[in-house]
Amino acid sequence: MTTLVHGSDTLTRDALTVLQPGFVGTTAPDWLLRRIGEGLSSVGLFGRNIVTPEQLTALTARLRAERDDVLVAIDEEGGDVTRLEVKQGSSFPGNYALGSVDDVELTRAVARELGRRLAQCGVDLNWAPSADVNSNAENPVIGVRSFGPDPDLVARHTVAYVDGLQGVGVAACTKHFPGHGDTNVDSHDALPRIDVDLATLHARELVPFRAAVAAGTKAVMSAHILLSALDPHRPATLSPQILTGLLRQELGFEGLIVTDGMEMQAVSATYGIERGSVLAIAAGADAICVGGGLCDEDTVLRLRDALVNAVRTGELPEERLADAAARVRALAAWTQAHRARGAGSVPGAAVQEGTAPGADVGLVAARRALRVTRGERPYTPVTSAPYVASFTPVANFAVGDETPWGIAAELERLLPGTETGSYDETTADTALAAAGERRVVAVVRDLHRHPWMIRALDGLLAARPDTVVVEMGLNEAEPRGALHIATHGAARVCGRAAAEAVVGTGA
């Protein structure tokens, strides 16, 4: 057993400091407030915790009534992954849409406005942006969350996003280091593996992260992926070679290293969350993210005790835990200083006419991201209430199934009486019968990844060639339909921009 440098109270406080747990409910439970008083320095928010901006503001104020420097984190990427607007759909297009426009000032303005809204609600650490290079179009978990497949494009937009968030006092957490784009497995379900050589990793995966570090990102989130060229034995989150050797020493990152959710199967199924958390801190991580699934007091106490016991048995150096806690407190001090200056009240920057402060920069960006392809025949805009057939794949865990997507609600606003149906692999063939004589608008998501969806759409187009096709995922398949609209994401504003094109006001 090692001799402790600090007393047990300090050790316990440091162990609490490095945790970023979630909780259930729209008000702070007593156990969470009590643990904040004992040293817990961070809280993670998810869609289940948010109803309105007013409620969120009251919630974060209550957390800070216990401790004024507590870090309040959120997974708010915009686009398909939204927690602020989990029940409505996001007011901002996601990374793929922004990358397709490739205007870094627009990306900066979107991130700035999103950050301003977060700051006004008392949120000061955003687990975004995704800096993954989506080099594998079959990737089931990144996709439209990436700016695209080109490393340099992803790098410049990652930097713009970091600048936009941090310019209004919200710390960016660039993820998923060292790059989750070339995987065909979702780390929520299993451990993905990338078997490419070091030269490829440096020329592709690491390019955006080098740029983000140089731009001053305050935090970096690790990925639960195995990169055999860097560490053939442990996933990045648990790898000293990757977190300390590569990120700290080679890339020179001095900020906060946050783990992806420790309850994800890529770690928990092999190591368990307690041992996984100890290994992550030992490898160089500073903050343990948990709470997407496990979100109770027992989880917090289990992780706290695991870290304390690891120090006492000599498995985890006490200096490493103390250093991790110090980095958490340093980031908390940075965000606290920005709150004191009211950084979140700074309006978004103008990027062009119509995007000055107060304008809807998210909708402007969604409209610019549309790619509209007309079929061989002249397109006749839809002028009466259509039938919207949404072909719905299984949502990945990061996106979730709570957030609505599609264009039916936006078409209903423009063409009252619009009807809709949602179809999966077992029901896709019934869409045509449900449409009757109405004009059909077929909405798909990642068409190229789903053979059942391709078959259903081709059958529909053979019977109804005047069908409009709206692709709200990766735009990898050949354009189909009388009008093919690629939105580059499924945010609510992307649906609105597509609906305008369907009726002829935006195409």
N, C-alpha and C positions, 0 to 999 in steps of 0.2 A: 504494500500500500504506500502511495506517495504521501509526502508531507505537504499539506495544503498551505499555500501562501496566504490565502484569504480565509476569513471565517466562514462558517457554514451559511450564514445569512447572505453574505456576498455571493457565494457560490450558487445558492438557490436563486437569488435575484438575477444573476447572469444567465442562468439556465432559462428562466422565464423570459428574459429580455430577447433571446434569440428566436422565440416562437412567434409565428404569425397565424394564429388560429381564427377560425370562423365560428359562427354561432347560428342558432335558429331563432327567427322572429324579427319583428320590425322595431323592437325596443331592446335595449341592452339588458340581458339577464343579470340577476344579482351576482351569480358566480363570476361572470366576466368582469364586472366592476370591482369585485373583491380582488381578483387576480391582478387587475391593473394597479390597484393600490399596493400590491405586494411586489410589483416589478415588471409585470407584463408590459411590453413597450409597443406592441403592434397588434392590430386587429384587421382581419381580412373580411371584406364585404362581398356578398354574392347577390344574385337576383332575388333570393328569398328574403333578403333584408330590406328591400327597397320598394316603396309604393309611390311616393311623390318626392319632388325636390324638397318640399317643406318638411316632410317626415324625415328624410335623410339628414337634413340640416339639424333637426332636433336630436336625432340619434348621435351624430358626431359630436354635437355640443355636450350631450350627456356623457359620452366617453371622456371628453376633455375636462369635464367637471371633476373627474377623478384624478386626471393627470394631464396637464396642459400640453405636454410634449408627446403624447401618444401618437404613433404613426397609424393613420387609417388608410388601408390599401384596398384596391379594387381591381378586378379583371375587366377593364373597360377598353376594349380594342376599337369600339365602333364597328360598323358593318354587321357581320353575322354574329359577332360575339359582343353582346351588350348586357350590362347589368343595370345601368341607369334607366333604360327603357325596355326592360325585359318583357313586359306585357304588350308593348306597342310596336316594337321594332325601332331601330336606331335612326336618329336624325342625321347621321353621318355615314357616308359610304366607307367601306373598309379598305384595307391596304391594296387589294388587287385592283379595285376601281381607281384608286389614286395612282398606282403604278402605271395603269393603262393610259392615263392622261399624261403622266410624266412631266408635271409642272411642280417643281419642288416648292415654289412659293404657295401654290394651292395646298399642298400637303402640310406645309408649315401652318397655314391659316386654319385648316381643319383641326389640326392637333391643338392649336392655340385656343380655339373656341371650345373644343371638348375639354381641355384642361381648365379653362376659365369656369365652365359649368361645374366641374369636379371641385375646384377650389372654393367656389361659392357655397357648395354643400358641405365643405369641411373635409373633403378627401384630398390627401396630399401625396400618395404614392400609387402610381398606376402600373400594374403589371403589363405593360405595353411599351413599345411596339414589338411586333413579331419581326425579327430580322432574318428569318429563315428564307433561304433561296429555294423556291419551290421547283427544284430540278426534276422531280418525279411527279408527272401529271396524275399518277395513280395514288398519290399520297392521300390517305383517308382522313387526316386530322389537320393538315395545314391548308393546302388549297388556296382559297380566296383570302385567307388570313395573311398570306405573303404578298409583298409588293410585286412579285413576279419571278421568273426563272433566270434573270440576268443579274449576276453579283454586283455589278457596278450600279445598275438601276436600284437594286435593293439598298445598297449602301447609301446612295445620295438621299433616298426618301426616308431611310431610317434616321439619318442625321437631321433632316428637316423635321421629322416627327419629334425627335428628342428635343430639338430647339424649341418647337412650339409648346410642348408640355412644360418644359422647365422654365421657359420665359414667363410663365404665369405662376410659378412656384409649386408645380406638381412634379415630383421626382419621376423620371422615366425609369422603367425596368426593362431593358432590352432583352429579348428572349428569342429562341430557346438555345442557349449556348451549349455546344459549339455549332449548332445548326441541325434542325429537324426536317429539312426540306426533302431529303433523298430517302425517305422511309416509306414503307408500304404497310406498316403496322402502327396502330394508335397506341401510344404509351399508356393511355388510360386502361388498356386491356391487356397488354403484354409488353415485353421488352423489344423495341426495334433495334435493328443492327444495321450499321453502314460499313460496308467493306470496300472502301476506296483508299487509294494511297495518300500519303502525306501531301504530295504535290497538289492533288485534286482538292483536298481539304483546304489548303492554304489559298488556292486560286479561286475557290468557290465558296464553301461554307463560311470561312473566317473573314472574308472581305468586308461584309457589313459590320461585323463585330469589331474589327479593327477601327473602322470608321466611327462607330458609336463610342468606343473608348476614347478616341482622339477628340470627339465632340463633347466629351464630358458627361456621358450618361451617368446618373447617380447610382444606378443599380443594374445588375445583370442577372437574369434568371437561367439556371442550369436546366439541361434536358436530361430526361431519363432514357438515354439512348447509349448503345454500345458502339463505339468507334474503334474498330480493331487496330487501326494504325496508330492510335494514340494510347489506348489502354485495352488490351484484349480480354481483360478479366472483369472490370467493373464499369457500370454505366457512368456517364459524365458526372452526375450529381455526387457520386461516391468516390470519384477518382482524384487523388492528389496530383497525378500527372496532368490532368486536364484543368482542374480548378486553380491549383497553386502553380504548377509548372507552366502551363500554357497561358491561362488568363491573367494571373498575377504577375508572374515573372517575365514571360515573353511579350505579352500584350501590354503590360504595365498598368493594369487596372487596379485602382486604389479604393474604389467605392464598395458598395454593399453587394455581396453575392447571395442571391435568394434561390432556394430550391423550388422546383416545380412541386405540385402537390404530392406529399409523401405517401398519401393513401392510394395513389395510382398503382395499378397492378405491376407495372414495370419494376417498381421497387418493393412494394409491400408484399407481393406474392413470393418473392425470393428471400428478402432480408427481414421483413416485418418493419413496421414504422418506427419502433423504438431503436432497434439496431441500425436501421437505415439512417435515422436522424443523427445518431452518434457518429457513424461513418462519414456522413455529409459534413458535419462540423469539423471532424478531424481532417477531411480532405481539403478544407478551405472555405466551405460555405459559411455564411454569417447569420442567415435567417432561415428558419424552417417553415415552409408554407404548408399548412394543413387546415382542412375545414371545408373543402369542396364536398367531401362526403362525410368524414368524421368531424363532428362539430359540437362536441360537448366538453364538460369540465373534466371528465375522466380521461379523455385523450390528452388534454393539456397537462394533467398531473402525471400521466404515464410518461410523456416525453420529457417533462421537467426532471422526473426522478431518474429516468434513463441517462440523461446527461450528467446529473450530479453523481450517480453511481459510477459512470464511466470515468469521471475525474478521480474519484476516490480509489478506484481499482487500478488506475494508471493507464487505462486504455485511451483516454482522451486527455492530452496535456491541458492543465488548467489555464496556462497562458493562451492557448488557442481559443478556449471558450471565452476568456476575458477579452481577447482581441476581437472576437466576433461580436460580443456585446457592445464593445466600444464603437464599432462601426455602425451598429444599429443606432446608438445614441447620437453619433455624429450626423447621421442622416436626419434623425428627428430634430436635431438642433437647426439644420439647414431649412427644413420645412417650417419649423416654428418661426424662424426669422422672416421667412417670406410671408407667412400669415400675418405677422406683426406689421409688415409693410403694406398689407392688403394687395398682394401681387395678383390674386385671382380676379380683382375687379378691373384689371386692364383689359380693354376690349380687344377683339381679334383684329389682326392687321388686314388692311385692304389688299387684295391681290389683283383685282380688275374691277371694271365698272359692275356694280351689282353685288359686290362682296365687301363693301365697306362695313365698318362696325354697325351691328344691328341687323344686317342682311343675313339671309339664310345661306351661309357658305356651304353647308352640307348638301342642300338641294342643288346649288350651283355646281358643286363637284359631281354629284350623281348625274346630272344632265350632261356634263362634259364627258363622263365616262361611257355613255351609251355608244354602242356600235350597231348601226342599223343597216341591214342588207336586204334589198328588195329582190323578190323572185323574178322570174322571166316575164310574167304578166304585169301590167300596170297595177299598182296597189290601190285598192279602194279602202279608205279608212273605215273603221268600225263606227257607225253612227247610232246604232240602237243597242239595247242591252244585250251583251253576248253571254256565252257560256264559257266559264274559265275552268279548264281541266288542269289541275295541278298534279303532276306526277312526283310523288314525295318519297325520296330515299330516307333511310334511317339516319337521323342526325347524330353527329359525333358528340361526345360528352362535353367538349368545350363550348360548342354552340348550344346544345340542349334542345329540348323540344317544347319549351315554354314560349319561346319568342315566335310570333307569327311571321310568315314570309309569303311572298307572292305578290300579285297585283290586283287581286279581286276587290279588296277594300278600296283601292285607289280608283279602279274602274267604276265601282259603284258610286263613288263620289262624282265622277264625270258622266256616267250613264246609269241613272237609277234603274233598278230592276235587274242588274247583273246577277246571274246565278253562278254558283261554283260547286265543284266537287273535288275531293282529294282522293288520289288513287295510288296504290302501291303495287307491288309485283303480282299480287293475287287478284287485284280488281281492275287492272289497267284496261282490259278489253271492254269494260262496260262504259267507258267515257263517251263513246260515240252515241250510244243509245240515250244516255242522259242529256246530251246536248240538244236533241231534237232538231228543229229547224234553225236554231240560233247560230249565229256566227261563233266559231270556236277560237278561243285563245288558249293555246297549250303552254303551260309553264313547266320548265324542267330545271334540274339542278345537277350539274356535272353529268350531262348526258353521256359523255364518252366512257364513263365508268360503269354504266348500268345497262347491260344488254337487254333486259326486260323493258327498260324505258325506251330504248331505240326501237324495239319491235312495236311497242304500243304507238309510238309517235309515227312511225312509218305507215302503220295501218290506218291511223287517223288521217294522215295527209293523203293517202291514196283515195280515201272516200271523200275527203273534204279539202281539196287543194287550196281553198281560200283561207285556210287556218293560219293564224299568226302564231309564231313560236317565240317564246321568251326564255332565254337561257340565263339563269341567275347564279350559276356556279362558274367553274372554269370554262372558258370559251375555246374548247379544244376540238369539238366536233364540227363537221362541215355545216354551213348554214342551211336551214331547211325552212319551208313554208313560204306563203305569199309575202310575208315580212318576217325577218329574223332579227330579233333584238337581243343583243348581249349586254347585260347590265353590269357584269363583273362583280356581282355580289348580291345578296338578298336583303340588304337593309331596307327599311321602310321607304327611305327617300329614293332608293333604286327602283322600287316598285312604282313610286309616283312618276318618276321620269319615264319609265317604260309605258305606263298607262297613257301619258301624254302623247307618246309616239304612236300607240295603237289607234288613238282617235284622230291622229293627224295634226295635233298641235305642237308636237315636239320632234317629229321626224323630218 
